[in-house]
Amino acid sequence: MKAIRVTAHGGPEVLKPEEMPAPELGPGQVLVRVRAAGVNPVDTYIRAGAYSISNLPYTPGFDAGGEIEKVGPEVTAFKKGDRVYTSGSISGTYAEFALCNVSTVHKLPPKISFAEGAGLGVPYATAYRALFHRGRAVAAETLLVHGASGGVGTAAIQFARAAGLTVIGTSGSEKGRKLVLENGAHHALDHHSPGFNDELMRLAQNRGVDLILEMLANVNLGKDLALLARFGRVVVIGSRGKVEINPRDTMSRDASIHGMTLFNATESELKSIHAGIYAGLDNGSLRPIVGKEMPLSDAARAHVEILEPGASGKIILVP
């Protein structure tokens, strides 16, 4: 099978196409024929060596949309030909086939394409956990999603709007702000605008926002704290460096900062996350946004583009 392999940590150039045997199945495992593989920022951090969770050499990728090719012993939930999406993989999803534990494979409704399915696992699960498990979002609160035009941002908007929150999303481009509104945000702001803080506070009725989902904490966290309402929360989803904050901004509001990574989700949390995702797909409140499709051989270019400012929607690799 065709696969992308990483033999040493480094820049995007370490992503190399290779031919290799399809993985062998064990008990409780399934082999998924990958029709579309999702690219996530976390894939780039692992490739660069920031997270030591993959032994070299390895095939990147957690997310895919595809069909069950084979089922291993003790698997009764799926059969050959079932449409599925993955939220993890033993062998990696940047390949024609992906070996997965059955617990990380989920049914894909017929109205959702394979490319859309490849945009579910990490972005939608991250958005759900950030909003409801870490951020404790409830209806009638005001939510600010910083960097709302990316995969996690659009997912968070869709979840939050369906849950009854007032949603404000930011993007640095006009195209991105249009996408933010199309996905259900009540307001879309340019976070580069000199009047951003004043406009945000006006929309938040001068009391501040209750919850902020932060994709770039090293740039925004210090400013976020001054935008919170009393008892407000910031959930840090992404950061690319250090940041300085003023603790008094948390003290005066009884505010809190919550870090999160999807890798820390418990089994019960994951069960509720994917039940919530399936329900949203089924009732139409969730619709993954595919920003760009590329051939699998362009994995290195995808790793560059996923980190560029103004990225919108999900980047998909097609084997």
C-alpha positions as CSV (number, residue, x, y, z in Angstrom):
1,M,0.0,0.0,0.0
2,K,1.0,3.7,-0.4
3,A,1.8,5.4,2.8
4,I,3.6,8.5,4.1
5,R,6.5,7.7,6.5
6,V,8.5,9.7,9.0
7,T,12.0,8.3,9.8
8,A,13.3,11.3,11.7
9,H,11.8,14.3,13.4
10,G,12.1,17.6,11.5
11,G,10.4,19.9,9.0
12,P,7.8,18.9,6.4
13,E,10.5,17.5,4.2
14,V,10.7,14.4,6.4
15,L,7.3,13.2,5.2
16,K,8.2,10.7,2.5
17,P,5.9,8.5,0.3
18,E,6.7,4.8,0.6
19,E,5.3,1.4,-0.5
20,M,4.7,-1.0,2.4
21,P,2.6,-4.0,3.3
22,A,-0.9,-3.5,4.6
23,P,-1.1,-3.9,8.4
24,E,-2.1,-7.3,9.9
25,L,-5.2,-7.5,12.1
26,G,-5.4,-8.5,15.7
27,P,-8.3,-9.1,18.1
28,G,-10.5,-6.1,18.5
29,Q,-9.1,-4.4,15.5
30,V,-10.3,-3.3,12.1
31,L,-8.6,-2.4,8.8
32,V,-10.0,0.7,7.3
33,R,-9.7,1.5,3.6
34,V,-8.8,5.2,3.7
35,R,-10.7,7.3,1.2
36,A,-9.7,10.6,2.8
37,A,-7.2,11.5,5.5
38,G,-7.5,14.6,7.7
39,V,-4.5,16.8,8.4
40,N,-4.4,18.5,11.8
41,P,-1.9,21.0,13.4
42,V,-1.1,18.4,16.0
43,D,0.3,16.2,13.2
44,T,2.9,18.8,12.5
45,Y,3.9,19.1,16.2
46,I,4.4,15.3,16.4
47,R,6.4,15.3,13.2
48,A,8.7,18.1,14.5
49,G,9.3,16.1,17.8
50,A,7.3,18.4,20.1
51,Y,5.2,15.5,21.3
52,S,6.9,12.2,22.0
53,I,3.9,9.9,21.3
54,S,5.0,8.2,18.1
55,N,8.0,5.9,17.8
56,L,10.1,6.3,14.7
57,P,9.6,5.4,12.0
58,Y,5.8,6.0,11.8
59,T,2.9,7.0,9.5
60,P,1.2,10.2,10.6
61,G,-2.5,10.8,11.0
62,F,-5.4,10.1,13.4
63,D,-8.4,11.1,11.2
64,A,-9.8,9.4,8.2
65,G,-13.1,8.7,6.4
66,G,-13.4,5.4,4.6
67,E,-14.8,1.9,4.6
68,I,-14.2,-1.2,6.7
69,E,-11.9,-3.5,4.7
70,K,-11.5,-6.3,7.2
71,V,-12.5,-7.0,10.8
72,G,-10.4,-8.9,13.3
73,P,-11.4,-11.5,15.9
74,E,-13.9,-10.4,18.5
75,V,-15.2,-7.5,16.4
76,T,-19.0,-7.6,16.0
77,A,-19.9,-3.9,15.7
78,F,-18.7,-3.6,12.0
79,K,-18.6,-5.5,8.8
80,K,-16.7,-5.2,5.5
81,G,-18.1,-2.2,3.5
82,D,-19.4,-0.2,6.5
83,R,-18.8,3.6,6.1
84,V,-16.8,4.9,9.1
85,Y,-14.7,7.7,10.4
86,T,-11.7,7.3,12.7
87,S,-10.6,9.2,15.8
88,G,-7.3,7.4,16.1
89,S,-5.2,4.8,14.4
90,I,-2.5,2.3,15.4
91,S,-0.8,2.4,12.0
92,G,-1.6,6.1,11.0
93,T,-4.1,7.4,8.4
94,Y,-1.8,9.0,5.8
95,A,-2.0,5.7,3.9
96,E,-4.3,3.6,1.7
97,F,-5.2,1.4,4.7
98,A,-5.2,2.2,8.5
99,L,-5.2,-0.3,11.3
100,C,-7.5,0.9,14.2
101,N,-8.8,-0.4,17.5
102,V,-12.5,-0.8,17.2
103,S,-13.0,1.8,19.9
104,T,-11.6,4.5,17.6
105,V,-13.8,3.8,14.7
106,H,-17.3,5.3,14.4
107,K,-20.2,5.0,11.9
108,L,-20.4,7.7,9.3
109,P,-24.0,8.7,8.2
110,P,-24.7,8.2,4.5
111,K,-25.2,12.0,3.9
112,I,-21.6,12.8,5.1
113,S,-18.9,12.4,2.5
114,F,-15.6,10.6,3.2
115,A,-13.7,13.9,3.0
116,E,-16.2,15.4,5.6
117,G,-15.7,12.3,7.7
118,A,-12.0,12.8,7.7
119,G,-12.6,16.3,9.2
120,L,-14.4,14.9,12.3
121,G,-12.0,13.0,14.6
122,V,-9.6,15.5,16.1
123,P,-11.3,18.9,15.3
124,Y,-14.8,18.0,16.4
125,A,-13.7,15.9,19.4
126,T,-11.4,18.7,20.5
127,A,-14.1,21.3,20.1
128,Y,-16.6,19.3,22.0
129,R,-14.2,18.6,24.9
130,A,-13.0,22.2,25.0
131,L,-16.6,23.5,25.1
132,F,-18.4,21.1,27.3
133,H,-15.9,19.1,29.4
134,R,-13.3,21.8,30.1
135,G,-15.1,25.0,29.4
136,R,-18.5,23.9,31.0
137,A,-20.4,25.9,28.4
138,V,-24.1,26.3,29.0
139,A,-26.9,27.9,27.0
140,A,-27.3,31.7,27.1
141,E,-23.5,32.3,27.7
142,T,-21.4,34.3,25.3
143,L,-18.5,32.5,23.6
144,L,-15.5,33.9,21.8
145,V,-13.7,31.5,19.4
146,H,-10.3,32.9,18.5
147,G,-9.2,31.6,15.2
148,A,-12.7,30.4,14.3
149,S,-12.2,29.7,10.6
150,G,-10.0,26.5,11.1
151,G,-11.2,23.0,11.7
152,V,-11.6,23.2,15.5
153,G,-13.0,26.7,15.3
154,T,-15.8,25.9,12.8
155,A,-16.7,22.7,14.8
156,A,-16.9,24.8,18.0
157,I,-19.2,27.3,16.4
158,Q,-21.5,24.6,15.2
159,F,-21.6,22.9,18.6
160,A,-22.1,26.1,20.5
161,R,-24.8,27.5,18.2
162,A,-26.8,24.3,18.6
163,A,-26.3,24.4,22.4
164,G,-27.8,27.9,22.6
165,L,-24.8,30.1,23.2
166,T,-24.2,33.5,21.6
167,V,-21.1,32.9,19.4
168,I,-18.5,35.5,18.4
169,G,-15.8,34.2,16.1
170,T,-12.6,35.8,14.9
171,S,-10.5,35.5,11.7
172,G,-7.8,37.6,10.1
173,S,-9.3,37.4,6.6
174,E,-12.5,38.5,5.0
175,K,-12.9,35.0,3.6
176,G,-12.4,33.5,7.0
177,R,-15.0,35.8,8.6
178,K,-17.5,34.9,5.9
179,L,-17.0,31.2,6.7
180,V,-17.4,31.9,10.5
181,L,-20.8,33.5,9.8
182,E,-21.8,30.7,7.4
183,N,-21.2,28.2,10.1
184,G,-23.6,29.9,12.6
185,A,-21.6,32.5,14.5
186,H,-23.7,35.5,15.4
187,H,-20.8,37.9,14.9
188,A,-17.4,37.7,13.1
189,L,-14.6,40.0,14.0
190,D,-11.1,40.8,12.7
191,H,-8.8,40.2,15.6
192,H,-6.1,42.4,13.9
193,S,-8.5,45.4,13.9
194,P,-7.4,48.3,16.2
195,G,-11.0,48.5,17.5
196,F,-11.3,44.8,18.2
197,N,-11.5,45.0,22.0
198,D,-14.1,47.8,21.9
199,E,-16.2,46.1,19.4
200,L,-16.1,42.8,21.3
201,M,-17.1,44.4,24.5
202,R,-20.0,46.2,22.8
203,L,-21.2,42.9,21.5
204,A,-20.8,41.4,25.0
205,Q,-22.9,44.2,26.5
206,N,-19.8,45.6,28.2
207,R,-19.7,42.7,30.7
208,G,-17.2,40.6,28.8
209,V,-17.5,37.1,27.4
210,D,-18.1,34.0,29.5
211,L,-15.9,31.6,27.6
212,I,-13.0,31.9,25.2
213,L,-11.6,29.0,23.1
214,E,-8.0,30.0,22.3
215,M,-6.1,28.5,19.4
216,L,-2.9,30.7,19.7
217,A,-2.4,31.3,23.4
218,N,1.2,32.6,23.0
219,V,-0.2,35.6,21.1
220,N,-3.6,36.1,22.7
221,L,-3.8,34.8,26.2
222,G,-2.6,37.9,28.0
223,K,-5.2,40.0,26.1
224,D,-8.0,37.3,26.5
225,L,-8.1,37.7,30.3
226,A,-9.1,41.3,30.1
227,L,-12.0,40.4,27.9
228,L,-13.6,37.9,30.3
229,A,-16.8,38.5,32.3
230,R,-16.8,37.6,36.0
231,F,-16.3,33.9,36.5
232,G,-15.1,33.6,32.8
233,R,-13.0,30.8,31.5
234,V,-10.3,30.5,28.8
235,V,-9.6,27.1,27.3
236,V,-6.2,26.8,25.7
237,I,-6.4,24.6,22.7
238,G,-3.2,25.7,20.9
239,S,0.0,27.6,21.6
240,R,3.3,27.9,19.8
241,G,5.4,29.5,22.5
242,K,5.5,31.3,25.9
243,V,3.3,34.2,27.0
244,E,3.2,36.7,29.8
245,I,0.0,37.3,31.6
246,N,-1.2,39.6,34.5
247,P,-2.6,37.4,37.2
248,R,-4.7,40.3,38.5
249,D,-6.9,40.0,35.4
250,T,-7.9,36.5,36.7
251,M,-8.2,37.6,40.3
252,S,-10.5,40.5,39.7
253,R,-12.9,38.3,37.8
254,D,-12.5,34.9,39.6
255,A,-11.5,33.8,36.1
256,S,-9.8,30.6,35.2
257,I,-7.5,29.2,32.5
258,H,-7.9,25.6,31.4
259,G,-5.4,23.7,29.3
260,M,-6.5,20.7,27.3
261,T,-5.4,18.1,24.9
262,L,-7.6,15.4,23.4
263,F,-5.0,12.8,24.4
264,N,-6.1,13.2,28.1
265,A,-9.8,12.5,27.4
266,T,-11.1,9.6,29.4
267,E,-13.0,6.6,28.0
268,S,-16.3,8.0,29.3
269,E,-15.5,11.5,27.8
270,L,-14.7,9.9,24.4
271,K,-17.9,8.0,24.5
272,S,-20.0,11.1,25.1
273,I,-18.0,13.1,22.5
274,H,-18.7,10.7,19.7
275,A,-22.3,10.3,20.7
276,G,-22.6,14.1,20.5
277,I,-20.9,14.2,17.1
278,Y,-23.1,11.5,15.6
279,A,-26.2,13.2,16.9
280,G,-25.2,16.5,15.3
281,L,-24.4,14.8,12.0
282,D,-27.7,13.0,12.0
283,N,-29.8,16.1,12.9
284,G,-27.9,18.4,10.6
285,S,-26.5,20.8,13.1
286,L,-22.9,19.6,12.3
287,R,-21.3,19.8,8.9
288,P,-17.5,19.5,8.5
289,I,-16.0,22.1,6.3
290,V,-13.5,20.8,3.7
291,G,-11.1,23.6,2.8
292,K,-8.8,21.8,0.4
293,E,-8.2,18.3,-1.0
294,M,-4.7,17.2,-2.0
295,P,-3.1,13.9,-3.2
296,L,-1.5,11.9,-0.4
297,S,1.9,12.6,-2.0
298,D,1.5,16.3,-1.1
299,A,1.6,15.6,2.6
300,A,4.6,17.9,3.1
301,R,2.8,20.8,1.4
302,A,-0.3,20.1,3.5
303,H,1.9,20.4,6.7
304,V,3.0,23.8,5.6
305,E,-0.4,25.1,4.6
306,I,-2.2,23.9,7.8
307,L,-0.1,26.4,9.9
308,E,-0.4,29.4,7.6
309,P,-2.4,32.4,8.8
310,G,-6.0,32.5,7.5
311,A,-6.3,28.8,6.9
312,S,-10.0,27.9,6.6
313,G,-11.7,24.5,6.7
314,K,-10.0,21.1,6.8
315,I,-7.1,20.0,4.6
316,I,-7.7,16.5,3.3
317,L,-5.2,14.1,1.8
318,V,-6.7,11.6,-0.8
319,P,-4.7,8.3,-1.3
